[in-house]
């Protein structure tokens, strides 16, 4: 019989550990993952728990507080910055943050017995939530202590004992590893996002042309990708518009995006050739310098009227990218689908056409990446139609409002990066 009880206890311990780690790993949002893991703990092991995390500056923050009965917690009353960690021991929490533990607290002191402000905050929480016993354990990563987990029980008849410490030790070991991994992921993503944003250009100021751009990183599960745009003026006076998306969602995609964008700039300024020829040269260079990378791209030249009354003209070529959308001031919409060719990186010998379209005064040309229109389980045609409906409704809005409303209406539920580049010819009044 004793062996059966021991086997059951071991199974319960392993199940608790597996379920808590699965809860933490079920989301890329670190705080939400910790809340989910704490819900597992409070459902089976304790009555409430907290996670306190140290940031890069060594400041301590109460990141998560979860109670078996959520109504027992005052909204927003517990989480947030904590007092500094004292240099001496100063109570069980500072000791744990230096790597001690797990520590069993069988006798909870009143706040009046606190040794320092941090100890006082801990004892006040114990008093407010009715802790009769608790275990505090360090979240040790491979490099450092990341914080502490506190699990408490409110029933004096079923306190924590020394027998519970191995379960907590196993649990925090697994949680700390995942916390460390989540932080490394967030740091990598933050670096990639900063790198990506740093590459976004300052838009040129061109007489009688309005140019506006927007970039938003993925808001949900997608990682940093290779979306980019560019706009500049060539020595001969034509205005360049370019947009693209390098295949992949990671730092490598962002690096490839940077290389591709800079190569395109150099070729465009040096050669000043039709867009189809510029993209062909870009494909050749890409095959040589960033092999095994594929990307979509639109390269377009906006040519101003040669004399008053003539229209602006768009010369453009596409390497597998979604077609530009032209919306007139009256709300008529048309995709500019000629000039299409293969993705960059598919065939360096591919001959690329150049299409030519007139741009009516006060019309809007929109270049965009797929995050704006593509949705899981939905056809591309549906997304393209939805975009036309939105731009038609916004045709007379200022260009900044036009782009902001597109993102608000179409980008809210996207799980991918979104880049927009919009241009509007604005002739002088009276012409």
WOTA-V454305 format. One record per backbone hydrogen bond with DSSP energy under -0.5 kcal/mol. NH is the residue of the N-H (numbers start at 1). CO is the residue of the C=O. Records with the same first field share a line. If there is no record, write none. Layout:
# WOTA-V454305
NH->CO ; CO
This chain:
# WOTA-V454305
5->1
6->2
7->3
8->4
9->5
10->6
11->7
12->8
13->9
14->10
15->11
16->12
17->13
18->14
19->15
20->16
21->17
22->18
23->19
24->20
25->21
26->22 ; 23
27->24
30->28
33->29
34->30
35->31
36->32
37->33
38->34
39->35
40->36
41->37
42->38
43->39
44->40 ; 41
45->41
46->41
47->152
48->152
49->66
50->150
51->64
52->148
53->61
54->146
55->59
58->55
61->53
62->80
63->51 ; 61
64->51
66->49
68->47
70->68
72->69
73->70
77->74
80->62
82->60
86->84
95->91
96->92
97->93
98->94 ; 95
99->96
100->95
103->136
105->134
106->104
108->106
109->107
113->110
114->111
120->116
121->117
122->118
123->119
124->120
125->121
126->122
127->123
128->124
129->125
130->127
131->126
132->153
133->153
134->105
135->151
136->103
137->149
139->147
140->138
141->139 ; 144
146->139 ; 144
147->139
148->52
149->137
150->50
151->135
152->48
153->133
156->154
158->155
164->161
165->162
168->164
169->165
170->166
171->167
172->168
173->169
174->170
175->171
176->172
177->173
178->174
179->175
180->176
181->177
182->178
183->179
184->180
185->181
186->182
187->183
188->184
189->185
190->186
191->187
192->188
193->189
194->190
195->191
196->192
197->193
198->194
199->195 ; 196
200->197
206->204 ; 209
209->206
210->424
212->422
214->420
216->418
219->414
226->246 ; 248
228->244
230->242
232->240
234->238
237->234
239->302
240->232 ; 238
241->300
242->230
243->298
244->228
245->296
246->226
247->294
254->250
255->251
256->252
257->253
258->254
259->255
260->256
261->257
262->258
263->259
264->260
265->261
266->262
267->263
268->264
269->265
270->266
271->267
272->267 ; 268
277->274
278->274
279->275
280->276
281->277
282->278
283->279
284->280
285->281
286->282
287->283
288->284
289->285
290->286
293->290
295->344
296->245
297->319
298->243
299->317
300->241
301->315
302->239
303->301 ; 313
304->302
310->307
312->359
313->303
314->357
315->301 ; 313
316->314 ; 355
317->299
318->339
319->297
320->318 ; 341
321->297
324->336
325->366
326->324 ; 334
327->325 ; 364
328->332
331->328
334->326
336->324
337->335
340->337
341->318
344->295 ; 319
346->343
347->343
350->347
355->316
357->314
359->312
360->358
362->425
363->360
364->327
365->423
366->325 ; 364
367->365 ; 421
369->419
371->417
372->369
373->370
374->370
378->375
383->379
384->380
385->381
386->382
387->383
388->384
389->385
390->386
391->387
392->388
393->389
394->390
395->392
397->394
402->398
403->399
404->400
405->401
406->402
407->403
408->404
409->405
410->406
411->406 ; 407
414->411
418->216
420->214
421->367
422->212
423->365
424->210
425->363
426->208
431->428
